[in-house]
Amino acid sequence: MSTPHNSAEKGDFAKTVLMPGDPLRAEYIAENFLDKPRLVNEVRGMYAYTGKYKGKAVSVMASGMGMPSIGIYSYELFRFYDVENIIRVGTAGAVSDKLSLRDVVLAVSSATNSNFAAQYKMPGIPAPTADFSLLKKAYDAAVSLNKKVFAGSVFSTDCFYDDSESLAQWRKLGILATEMESAALYLNAARLGKKALCICTISDCPLTGESCSAKERESSFNDMIEIALECV
């Protein structure tokens, strides 16, 4: 049942998968939050584990960086492994001046400069959007856990280093943060009739120069993980 990018067998993944970008964050989540995690994939170093959280089966798998990468892994999970829900748990850069380092953002929708949606040959511009049921579960979980979250639109970009310096322009439209995966994830979910949500922690503020360390990004952004796990 393996694919070119995933050596797992059908049935190895739970119906809900948490998807960080970093393989080491996937390992961290499995080891610190899941009961009896089992490694089900390590092709290309994209670690995937399946275990239980509060008695419920859940998986975690790395997506890598950018829309081409999460586009491949999320498509295969949805299409070939019968996964129903993917919750991205990643990092983002603050665009809104309302946000500070370590704040948690629920991405209601995802503006993008990517050409990912061109494959669908639509007579207009698709709007990549989170699944409302997952979004509501995440918001309710945050309230229950007494964790502050910001819900709104993010900018999903193909360019980490952006010569156009466009973030100030996106700020004018109320964009909260920028990241590099949510638009492709939301479009794959829409096309395949599945559910997706992006929950991000602010790891840097591109417009001010503030940032967290690589080690902090890997292993200390627990609020978004706890919120995501409560959605299982």
C-alpha positions in Angstrom: 0.0 0.0 0.0 3.1 2.3 0.2 3.4 5.4 -2.0 6.7 6.8 -3.4 6.8 9.1 -0.3 5.2 6.9 2.5 6.0 3.4 3.5 3.0 3.0 5.8 0.4 0.3 5.1 -3.3 1.1 4.9 -4.7 1.2 8.4 -1.4 2.6 9.9 -2.8 6.1 10.1 -5.7 7.3 12.3 -8.5 9.3 10.9 -7.0 12.5 12.3 -3.4 13.5 11.6 -1.6 16.4 13.1 0.9 17.8 10.6 3.8 19.9 11.7 6.4 21.0 9.1 9.4 19.8 11.0 10.1 16.0 11.4 11.7 16.7 14.8 8.5 18.4 15.9 6.5 15.3 14.8 8.8 13.2 16.9 8.5 15.6 19.8 4.7 15.5 19.7 4.6 11.7 19.5 7.0 11.2 22.4 5.5 13.8 24.7 1.7 13.7 24.0 0.8 10.3 22.6 0.5 7.0 24.4 2.5 4.1 22.9 3.4 6.0 19.6 4.4 3.7 16.8 6.7 4.8 13.9 4.8 4.2 10.7 6.9 6.1 8.2 10.4 7.5 7.9 10.8 7.8 4.1 12.9 10.9 3.3 13.0 11.6 7.1 9.4 12.6 7.2 8.6 10.8 10.4 5.0 9.7 11.1 3.7 8.1 14.2 0.4 6.7 15.4 -0.7 6.4 19.0 -3.5 7.5 21.3 -4.5 10.7 23.0 -7.0 10.3 25.9 -7.9 6.9 24.5 -8.5 8.1 20.9 -6.3 7.1 18.0 -4.3 9.9 16.4 -1.4 10.2 14.1 1.3 12.9 13.6 3.3 13.3 10.4 5.8 15.9 9.2 4.9 17.8 6.0 8.1 19.5 5.2 8.2 23.1 4.1 6.1 24.8 1.5 3.0 24.0 -0.5 4.5 21.5 -2.9 5.6 19.4 0.0 2.4 19.5 2.1 0.5 19.2 -1.1 2.1 15.7 -1.7 1.8 14.4 1.8 -1.7 15.6 2.6 -3.0 14.4 -0.7 -1.6 10.9 -0.1 -3.0 10.8 3.4 -6.5 11.9 2.2 -6.5 9.9 -1.0 -4.7 6.6 -0.2 -4.8 6.2 3.6 -8.4 7.2 4.3 -7.5 10.1 6.6 -10.5 12.3 7.2 -8.9 15.3 9.1 -5.6 17.0 8.9 -4.6 19.7 11.4 -1.5 21.6 10.5 0.4 22.6 13.7 3.1 24.9 12.4 4.8 28.2 12.8 4.0 31.6 11.3 5.3 35.1 11.0 3.2 37.9 12.5 1.8 40.4 10.1 -0.8 42.1 12.3 0.5 44.3 15.0 -2.0 42.7 17.4 0.2 39.5 17.5 3.3 38.8 19.6 5.8 35.9 19.7 4.1 32.6 20.8 0.6 33.8 20.1 -1.6 31.1 18.5 -3.5 31.7 15.3 -6.5 29.7 13.9 -6.4 30.2 10.1 -10.0 30.7 9.1 -9.0 31.3 5.5 -5.8 31.5 3.5 -4.9 34.2 1.0 -2.1 33.1 -1.3 0.3 34.0 -4.1 0.7 30.3 -5.0 -0.4 28.9 -8.4 -1.4 25.6 -6.6 -5.1 26.1 -7.5 -4.4 26.5 -11.3 -4.6 22.7 -11.6 -8.4 22.8 -11.1 -9.0 25.1 -14.1 -11.7 27.0 -12.3 -13.4 30.0 -13.9 -12.5 32.2 -11.0 -10.2 32.2 -7.9 -10.9 29.5 -5.3 -10.9 30.6 -1.6 -8.9 28.2 0.5 -10.9 27.9 3.8 -10.7 25.8 7.0 -13.4 23.3 7.8 -15.8 25.0 10.2 -16.4 22.0 12.4 -12.6 21.6 13.1 -12.3 25.4 13.5 -15.1 25.5 16.1 -13.6 22.5 18.0 -10.3 24.2 18.1 -11.8 27.5 19.3 -13.9 25.8 21.9 -10.8 23.8 23.1 -8.8 27.0 23.4 -11.5 28.5 25.6 -11.8 25.4 27.7 -8.0 25.2 28.2 -7.9 29.0 28.9 -5.6 29.6 26.0 -5.8 32.8 24.1 -6.1 32.4 20.3 -6.6 34.8 17.3 -8.9 33.6 14.5 -8.7 35.2 11.0 -7.1 35.1 7.6 -3.4 34.2 7.0 -1.2 34.7 3.9 0.1 31.5 2.5 3.2 32.2 0.4 5.6 30.4 -1.8 8.3 32.9 -1.0 10.1 32.9 2.4 12.5 35.5 1.1 10.2 38.0 -0.7 11.8 40.7 -2.8 8.5 42.5 -3.1 8.3 43.0 0.7 4.5 42.5 0.4 3.6 41.9 4.0 2.9 45.6 4.7 0.4 45.4 1.8 -1.3 42.3 3.2 -1.6 43.9 6.6 -3.9 46.5 5.1 -6.4 43.7 4.4 -6.3 42.5 8.0 -4.1 39.4 7.4 -3.0 38.1 10.8 0.1 36.1 9.9 2.1 34.5 7.1 3.1 30.9 6.6 3.7 28.5 3.7 1.4 25.5 3.7 -2.3 26.2 4.6 -3.6 27.1 1.2 -2.5 23.9 -0.4 -3.8 21.9 2.6 -7.2 23.6 2.4 -7.5 23.1 -1.3 -6.6 19.4 -1.2 -9.2 18.9 1.5 -11.8 20.7 -0.5 -11.1 18.8 -3.6 -11.1 15.4 -1.9 -14.1 16.1 0.4 -12.1 16.0 3.6 -11.5 18.4 6.5 -8.5 20.5 7.3 -7.4 23.2 9.8 -4.2 25.2 10.2 -3.2 26.2 13.8 0.0 28.2 14.0 2.2 29.7 16.6 3.9 33.0 16.0 7.6 32.2 15.8 8.8 35.5 14.3 7.7 39.0 13.4 9.1 39.8 10.0 8.2 43.5 10.1 10.0 44.0 13.4 12.8 41.4 13.3 11.8 39.6 16.5 12.1 35.8 16.4 12.3 32.6 18.4 15.2 30.2 18.2 15.2 27.0 16.1 15.1 24.9 19.3 12.1 26.8 20.6 10.3 26.3 17.3 11.0 22.5 17.5 9.9 21.8 21.1 8.2 24.5 23.0 5.1 25.5 21.1 2.8 23.3 23.2 -0.4 25.4 23.3 -1.3 24.8 19.6 -0.5 21.1 20.0 -2.8 20.7 23.0 -5.6 22.6 21.2 -5.2 20.4 18.1 -5.3 17.2 20.1 -8.5 18.2 21.8 -10.1 18.2 18.3 -9.5 14.5 17.8 
